[in-house]
Amino acid sequence: MLDEQGEVLAEGSVATTRKGFAQVVGSKPRSRVALEVGTHSPWVSWYLADLGHEVMVANPRRVRLITNSTRKDDRLAVG
C-alpha cells in the first residue's frame, strides 16, 4: 500500500477470496487500487469497487514502466 506521495505504507499478501480482500481493504477509506489483469481481476475489481474503492486494471504489456524494464520485479513500480 502506498500513500499519496508514493511512500510504502505496508507490504504483504492477500488471499484471493472475498474474505481475504475484505480483511485487507474492507476497513480502509476509499482508495485507488491498481490490479494487474489476470484470471481473478474481473471479480476482484468488481468486489473492490463495491467496497467503495476506485479500481484500475492494468495490462502489464501496456504499462511503460513494466514493458521497458529488463527484469520482472514488482518493487520497481514503487521504487
C-alpha positions in Angstrom: 0.0 0.0 0.0 1.3 3.4 -0.9 0.3 6.9 0.3 -0.4 9.9 -2.0 3.3 10.6 -2.3 4.1 7.0 -3.3 5.7 6.1 0.1 5.2 2.5 1.1 2.8 2.1 4.0 2.5 -1.7 4.1 3.6 -4.7 2.1 2.1 -8.2 2.3 -0.1 -10.7 0.6 -3.8 -11.3 0.5 -5.9 -14.4 0.0 -7.6 -14.2 -3.4 -11.0 -14.6 -1.8 -13.8 -12.1 -0.8 -12.9 -12.7 2.8 -9.2 -12.1 2.2 -9.8 -8.8 0.4 -12.4 -7.7 3.0 -9.8 -8.3 5.8 -7.1 -6.2 4.0 -9.0 -3.4 2.4 -12.6 -3.6 3.7 -12.0 -1.2 6.5 -9.7 1.2 4.6 -11.0 4.6 3.5 -11.8 5.0 -0.2 -8.6 4.3 -2.1 -7.3 4.0 -5.6 -6.4 0.3 -6.3 -4.3 -0.9 -9.2 -4.6 -4.5 -10.3 -2.7 -6.4 -12.9 -5.0 -8.0 -15.4 -5.4 -11.8 -14.8 -7.8 -14.6 -14.1 -9.2 -13.0 -10.9 -9.1 -9.3 -12.0 -12.7 -9.1 -13.2 -14.4 -10.3 -9.9 -11.7 -8.7 -7.7 -12.2 -5.3 -9.4 -16.0 -5.5 -9.1 -15.7 -6.5 -5.5 -13.3 -3.8 -4.5 -15.5 -1.2 -6.4 -18.5 -2.5 -4.4 -16.4 -1.7 -1.2 -16.1 1.9 -2.5 -12.6 1.8 -3.9 -11.6 3.3 -7.3 -10.2 0.3 -9.2 -7.9 0.3 -12.2 -7.0 -2.9 -14.0 -3.7 -2.6 -16.0 -2.4 -4.8 -18.7 1.3 -5.1 -17.9 2.2 -5.1 -21.6 0.7 -1.6 -21.9 2.4 -0.1 -18.8 5.6 1.5 -19.9 7.4 1.1 -16.6 6.9 -2.7 -16.8 7.4 -3.1 -20.6 10.6 -1.1 -20.6 12.1 -3.0 -17.6 14.7 -5.6 -18.2 13.6 -7.7 -15.2 10.3 -8.6 -13.5 10.2 -7.1 -10.0 7.0 -5.5 -8.6 9.1 -3.3 -6.3 10.4 -1.4 -9.4 6.9 0.1 -9.7 7.2 1.7 -6.2 10.9 2.5 -6.0 
